[in-house]
Amino acid sequence: MIVLVTRAEDDARRSAALLQQRGHTSILSPILSVRALDARAPHGDFDAALATSAHAFASRAHESLTRLPLHAVGARTAQAARAAGFDVAFVAEDAARLAEHLARMRASRFVYFAGRARKADLEQALARAGHSVSTVETYDAEPARALSHEARDALAAGALSAALHYSPRSAEIFCALVDAHDLRAAALRLRHVAISQDAAAPLRARGLTVIVAEAPKEEAMLAALEQST
């Protein structure tokens, strides 16, 4: 099976290695390019830190706050947090589950290491629960201007079997690029596997067939991919 992987480059290479272990071939077309921002740690006392992406530690803003327990979304984020010097107190599958967990805590002051382009759901949920959140934008994910030449050629030739989509934003950008390259008909022939219902929504809005992983994890995405063959 030849699978299109649309993640940021470092993440895409890890995904390609997992696919290779399972006997599949990958074509990479990074939809987002991640860069560190010149962020600074906020002043004040905090009870804990939050991160929802492994890219949250791209800048040095966290370095003076590693004494704080950290609550993370996803195993990769937790791994990156530990590498950055944090003790990880809790790992949730997604931001909604993290918000549910934190809502049960007493009113706390959190510092949230986040991307510039993000949904505000976590911050809003914590504010409703009586928590204070200071958000530090540590990285930005800039959209690609085109699909890779290899991806365009494979789409046009009908050589791809499926595409993997890891976020609503990257799925939206993928759809825009497919339209820009006049490859929508080719994209309609693919199986699209999304990590969540949110990630599936932009694809379905354009009439693409989408399989959603049973859990918001890459392992579940790959299982869904293989079960669909």
FIDODO-778878 format. One record per residue (C-alpha): residue number from 1; x, y, z. Coordinates in Angstrom, 3 decimals, decimal comma. Layout:
REM residues N
<node i="NUM" px="X" py="Y" pz="Z"/>
...
This chain:
REM residues 229
<node i="1" px="0,000" py="0,000" pz="0,000"/>
<node i="2" px="1,282" py="3,479" pz="-0,887"/>
<node i="3" px="0,211" py="6,037" pz="1,714"/>
<node i="4" px="0,380" py="9,828" pz="1,603"/>
<node i="5" px="1,588" py="11,382" pz="4,877"/>
<node i="6" px="0,855" py="15,087" pz="5,271"/>
<node i="7" px="2,399" py="15,895" pz="8,665"/>
<node i="8" px="5,196" py="18,378" pz="9,388"/>
<node i="9" px="8,484" py="16,945" pz="8,131"/>
<node i="10" px="9,986" py="15,497" pz="11,345"/>
<node i="11" px="6,658" py="13,977" pz="12,348"/>
<node i="12" px="6,108" py="12,667" pz="8,821"/>
<node i="13" px="9,424" py="10,819" pz="8,841"/>
<node i="14" px="8,489" py="9,070" pz="12,083"/>
<node i="15" px="5,142" py="8,093" pz="10,585"/>
<node i="16" px="6,872" py="6,824" pz="7,448"/>
<node i="17" px="9,106" py="4,599" pz="9,587"/>
<node i="18" px="6,044" py="3,117" pz="11,308"/>
<node i="19" px="4,381" py="2,481" pz="7,963"/>
<node i="20" px="7,511" py="0,811" pz="6,632"/>
<node i="21" px="7,588" py="-1,507" pz="9,648"/>
<node i="22" px="4,059" py="-2,566" pz="8,693"/>
<node i="23" px="5,004" py="-3,220" pz="5,074"/>
<node i="24" px="3,704" py="-0,008" pz="3,506"/>
<node i="25" px="5,352" py="2,626" pz="1,323"/>
<node i="26" px="5,041" py="6,325" pz="2,146"/>
<node i="27" px="5,024" py="9,474" pz="0,092"/>
<node i="28" px="5,620" py="12,588" pz="2,184"/>
<node i="29" px="4,102" py="15,987" pz="1,544"/>
<node i="30" px="4,435" py="18,121" pz="4,695"/>
<node i="31" px="1,410" py="20,384" pz="4,911"/>
<node i="32" px="2,821" py="22,456" pz="7,773"/>
<node i="33" px="6,290" py="23,811" pz="8,490"/>
<node i="34" px="6,987" py="24,270" pz="12,197"/>
<node i="35" px="9,247" py="27,065" pz="13,425"/>
<node i="36" px="10,132" py="28,198" pz="16,927"/>
<node i="37" px="8,984" py="31,636" pz="18,052"/>
<node i="38" px="10,970" py="34,050" pz="20,185"/>
<node i="39" px="8,822" py="33,409" pz="23,236"/>
<node i="40" px="9,492" py="34,338" pz="26,848"/>
<node i="41" px="8,257" py="32,769" pz="30,058"/>
<node i="42" px="5,504" py="34,787" pz="31,736"/>
<node i="43" px="6,006" py="36,342" pz="35,140"/>
<node i="44" px="4,053" py="35,064" pz="38,115"/>
<node i="45" px="3,493" py="31,951" pz="40,159"/>
<node i="46" px="1,957" py="28,906" pz="38,488"/>
<node i="47" px="0,681" py="25,594" pz="39,775"/>
<node i="48" px="1,271" py="23,532" pz="36,631"/>
<node i="49" px="2,165" py="23,651" pz="32,946"/>
<node i="50" px="0,191" py="22,433" pz="29,941"/>
<node i="51" px="1,209" py="21,256" pz="26,469"/>
<node i="52" px="-0,822" py="19,720" pz="23,677"/>
<node i="53" px="1,964" py="19,229" pz="21,115"/>
<node i="54" px="5,542" py="18,007" pz="21,165"/>
<node i="55" px="6,404" py="21,225" pz="19,319"/>
<node i="56" px="5,466" py="23,197" pz="22,446"/>
<node i="57" px="9,085" py="23,045" pz="23,595"/>
<node i="58" px="10,555" py="24,422" pz="20,367"/>
<node i="59" px="11,528" py="27,701" pz="22,026"/>
<node i="60" px="13,344" py="28,197" pz="25,334"/>
<node i="61" px="10,384" py="29,810" pz="27,092"/>
<node i="62" px="9,808" py="26,736" pz="29,254"/>
<node i="63" px="13,318" py="26,460" pz="30,678"/>
<node i="64" px="12,717" py="28,475" pz="33,861"/>
<node i="65" px="9,462" py="26,603" pz="34,588"/>
<node i="66" px="10,494" py="22,944" pz="34,463"/>
<node i="67" px="9,925" py="22,665" pz="38,221"/>
<node i="68" px="6,184" py="22,674" pz="37,481"/>
<node i="69" px="4,263" py="19,426" pz="36,978"/>
<node i="70" px="3,116" py="19,211" pz="33,376"/>
<node i="71" px="-0,176" py="17,948" pz="31,952"/>
<node i="72" px="0,084" py="16,789" pz="28,348"/>
<node i="73" px="-1,989" py="15,621" pz="25,412"/>
<node i="74" px="-0,508" py="12,522" pz="23,811"/>
<node i="75" px="2,446" py="10,274" pz="24,460"/>
<node i="76" px="4,705" py="12,165" pz="22,025"/>
<node i="77" px="4,058" py="15,428" pz="23,868"/>
<node i="78" px="4,762" py="13,742" pz="27,190"/>
<node i="79" px="8,011" py="12,315" pz="25,829"/>
<node i="80" px="9,090" py="15,754" pz="24,582"/>
<node i="81" px="8,157" py="17,307" pz="27,926"/>
<node i="82" px="10,326" py="14,848" pz="29,828"/>
<node i="83" px="13,190" py="15,519" pz="27,417"/>
<node i="84" px="12,734" py="19,237" pz="28,148"/>
<node i="85" px="13,099" py="18,581" pz="31,878"/>
<node i="86" px="9,504" py="18,365" pz="33,114"/>
<node i="87" px="7,910" py="15,785" pz="35,367"/>
<node i="88" px="4,721" py="14,723" pz="33,589"/>
<node i="89" px="1,779" py="14,517" pz="35,962"/>
<node i="90" px="-0,952" py="13,432" pz="33,536"/>
<node i="91" px="-1,309" py="12,403" pz="29,895"/>
<node i="92" px="-4,679" py="12,706" pz="28,125"/>
<node i="93" px="-5,651" py="11,288" pz="24,749"/>
<node i="94" px="-6,918" py="14,647" pz="23,494"/>
<node i="95" px="-7,537" py="18,219" pz="24,612"/>
<node i="96" px="-11,160" py="17,545" pz="25,573"/>
<node i="97" px="-10,106" py="14,792" pz="27,991"/>
<node i="98" px="-7,361" py="16,990" pz="29,383"/>
<node i="99" px="-9,899" py="19,744" pz="30,031"/>
<node i="100" px="-12,207" py="17,268" pz="31,789"/>
<node i="101" px="-9,351" py="16,104" pz="34,004"/>
<node i="102" px="-8,224" py="19,614" pz="34,907"/>
<node i="103" px="-11,798" py="20,810" pz="35,533"/>
<node i="104" px="-11,940" py="18,455" pz="38,507"/>
<node i="105" px="-8,943" py="20,143" pz="40,148"/>
<node i="106" px="-9,183" py="23,058" pz="42,529"/>
<node i="107" px="-8,812" py="26,477" pz="40,917"/>
<node i="108" px="-5,277" py="26,635" pz="39,601"/>
<node i="109" px="-2,943" py="28,861" pz="37,637"/>
<node i="110" px="-1,635" py="27,201" pz="34,495"/>
<node i="111" px="0,983" py="28,199" pz="31,973"/>
<node i="112" px="0,136" py="26,773" pz="28,550"/>
<node i="113" px="2,893" py="26,305" pz="25,965"/>
<node i="114" px="1,016" py="26,425" pz="22,681"/>
<node i="115" px="1,131" py="27,013" pz="18,953"/>
<node i="116" px="0,137" py="30,312" pz="17,404"/>
<node i="117" px="-2,578" py="28,671" pz="15,282"/>
<node i="118" px="-4,790" py="26,689" pz="17,639"/>
<node i="119" px="-8,348" py="26,099" pz="18,722"/>
<node i="120" px="-9,284" py="28,001" pz="21,883"/>
<node i="121" px="-11,360" py="25,113" pz="23,290"/>
<node i="122" px="-8,906" py="24,137" pz="26,048"/>
<node i="123" px="-8,377" py="27,685" pz="27,275"/>
<node i="124" px="-12,109" py="28,383" pz="27,244"/>
<node i="125" px="-12,942" py="25,171" pz="29,096"/>
<node i="126" px="-10,399" py="25,905" pz="31,801"/>
<node i="127" px="-11,651" py="29,473" pz="32,214"/>
<node i="128" px="-15,201" py="28,153" pz="32,656"/>
<node i="129" px="-13,907" py="25,802" pz="35,361"/>
<node i="130" px="-12,429" py="28,750" pz="37,290"/>
<node i="131" px="-8,794" py="28,262" pz="36,302"/>
<node i="132" px="-6,370" py="30,959" pz="35,205"/>
<node i="133" px="-4,388" py="30,248" pz="32,021"/>
<node i="134" px="-1,366" py="32,196" pz="30,782"/>
<node i="135" px="-0,705" py="31,126" pz="27,199"/>
<node i="136" px="2,801" py="31,319" pz="25,737"/>
<node i="137" px="2,987" py="30,874" pz="21,969"/>
<node i="138" px="6,219" py="28,944" pz="21,483"/>
<node i="139" px="5,896" py="27,815" pz="17,853"/>
<node i="140" px="4,078" py="28,498" pz="14,631"/>
<node i="141" px="3,022" py="26,030" pz="11,949"/>
<node i="142" px="3,038" py="27,693" pz="8,554"/>
<node i="143" px="0,999" py="26,181" pz="5,694"/>
<node i="144" px="2,704" py="24,726" pz="2,649"/>
<node i="145" px="2,142" py="26,503" pz="-0,656"/>
<node i="146" px="2,004" py="23,293" pz="-2,647"/>
<node i="147" px="1,944" py="19,533" pz="-2,341"/>
<node i="148" px="5,296" py="17,894" pz="-2,997"/>
<node i="149" px="6,063" py="17,011" pz="-6,618"/>
<node i="150" px="6,096" py="13,336" pz="-5,664"/>
<node i="151" px="2,677" py="13,613" pz="-4,048"/>
<node i="152" px="1,190" py="15,462" pz="-7,019"/>
<node i="153" px="2,563" py="12,935" pz="-9,491"/>
<node i="154" px="1,342" py="9,979" pz="-7,424"/>
<node i="155" px="-2,127" py="11,502" pz="-7,028"/>
<node i="156" px="-2,411" py="12,270" pz="-10,738"/>
<node i="157" px="-1,267" py="8,760" pz="-11,662"/>
<node i="158" px="-3,661" py="7,052" pz="-9,247"/>
<node i="159" px="-0,708" py="5,437" pz="-7,472"/>
<node i="160" px="-1,804" py="6,268" pz="-3,931"/>
<node i="161" px="-4,035" py="4,014" pz="-1,840"/>
<node i="162" px="-4,726" py="6,303" pz="1,113"/>
<node i="163" px="-3,849" py="9,533" pz="2,910"/>
<node i="164" px="-3,402" py="10,164" pz="6,637"/>
<node i="165" px="-4,675" py="13,364" pz="8,285"/>
<node i="166" px="-3,650" py="14,409" pz="11,788"/>
<node i="167" px="-5,465" py="17,687" pz="12,463"/>
<node i="168" px="-8,390" py="19,784" pz="11,241"/>
<node i="169" px="-6,031" py="22,519" pz="10,065"/>
<node i="170" px="-3,787" py="20,224" pz="8,047"/>
<node i="171" px="-6,844" py="18,528" pz="6,513"/>
<node i="172" px="-8,204" py="21,945" pz="5,500"/>
<node i="173" px="-4,878" py="22,921" pz="3,928"/>
<node i="174" px="-4,677" py="19,580" pz="2,103"/>
<node i="175" px="-8,088" py="20,171" pz="0,560"/>
<node i="176" px="-7,121" py="23,690" pz="-0,536"/>
<node i="177" px="-3,921" py="22,442" pz="-2,151"/>
<node i="178" px="-5,698" py="19,587" pz="-3,905"/>
<node i="179" px="-8,110" py="22,122" pz="-5,394"/>
<node i="180" px="-5,233" py="24,433" pz="-6,364"/>
<node i="181" px="-3,519" py="21,575" pz="-8,213"/>
<node i="182" px="-6,801" py="20,497" pz="-9,876"/>
<node i="183" px="-6,487" py="17,068" pz="-8,239"/>
<node i="184" px="-9,804" py="16,859" pz="-6,439"/>
<node i="185" px="-11,016" py="13,991" pz="-8,630"/>
<node i="186" px="-7,867" py="12,050" pz="-7,748"/>
<node i="187" px="-8,340" py="12,784" pz="-4,050"/>
<node i="188" px="-11,892" py="11,453" pz="-4,232"/>
<node i="189" px="-10,522" py="8,039" pz="-5,200"/>
<node i="190" px="-8,395" py="7,740" pz="-2,032"/>
<node i="191" px="-9,227" py="6,348" pz="1,371"/>
<node i="192" px="-8,665" py="9,155" pz="3,854"/>
<node i="193" px="-7,896" py="8,239" pz="7,464"/>
<node i="194" px="-8,380" py="10,960" pz="10,093"/>
<node i="195" px="-7,186" py="10,987" pz="13,679"/>
<node i="196" px="-10,463" py="12,477" pz="14,947"/>
<node i="197" px="-13,921" py="13,587" pz="13,882"/>
<node i="198" px="-12,674" py="17,193" pz="13,898"/>
<node i="199" px="-9,888" py="16,279" pz="11,484"/>
<node i="200" px="-12,375" py="14,428" pz="9,285"/>
<node i="201" px="-14,806" py="17,353" pz="8,998"/>
<node i="202" px="-12,988" py="19,415" pz="6,307"/>
<node i="203" px="-12,504" py="16,277" pz="4,217"/>
<node i="204" px="-16,133" py="15,218" pz="4,432"/>
<node i="205" px="-17,235" py="18,758" pz="3,588"/>
<node i="206" px="-15,576" py="18,257" pz="0,197"/>
<node i="207" px="-17,124" py="14,866" pz="-0,399"/>
<node i="208" px="-14,080" py="12,745" pz="0,436"/>
<node i="209" px="-14,508" py="9,300" pz="1,986"/>
<node i="210" px="-13,072" py="9,354" pz="5,500"/>
<node i="211" px="-12,357" py="6,645" pz="8,057"/>
<node i="212" px="-11,910" py="7,950" pz="11,600"/>
<node i="213" px="-9,568" py="6,214" pz="14,034"/>
<node i="214" px="-11,234" py="4,667" pz="17,080"/>
<node i="215" px="-8,887" py="6,651" pz="19,340"/>
<node i="216" px="-6,904" py="9,853" pz="18,665"/>
<node i="217" px="-3,623" py="7,974" pz="18,303"/>
<node i="218" px="-1,453" py="7,156" pz="15,320"/>
<node i="219" px="-1,570" py="3,439" pz="16,151"/>
<node i="220" px="-5,355" py="3,572" pz="15,862"/>
<node i="221" px="-5,064" py="5,394" pz="12,535"/>
<node i="222" px="-2,815" py="2,704" pz="11,117"/>
<node i="223" px="-5,131" py="-0,020" pz="12,395"/>
<node i="224" px="-8,078" py="1,717" pz="10,726"/>
<node i="225" px="-6,091" py="2,027" pz="7,509"/>
<node i="226" px="-5,331" py="-1,675" pz="7,397"/>
<node i="227" px="-8,841" py="-2,740" pz="8,373"/>
<node i="228" px="-10,229" py="-0,727" pz="5,469"/>
<node i="229" px="-8,300" py="-2,654" pz="2,806"/>
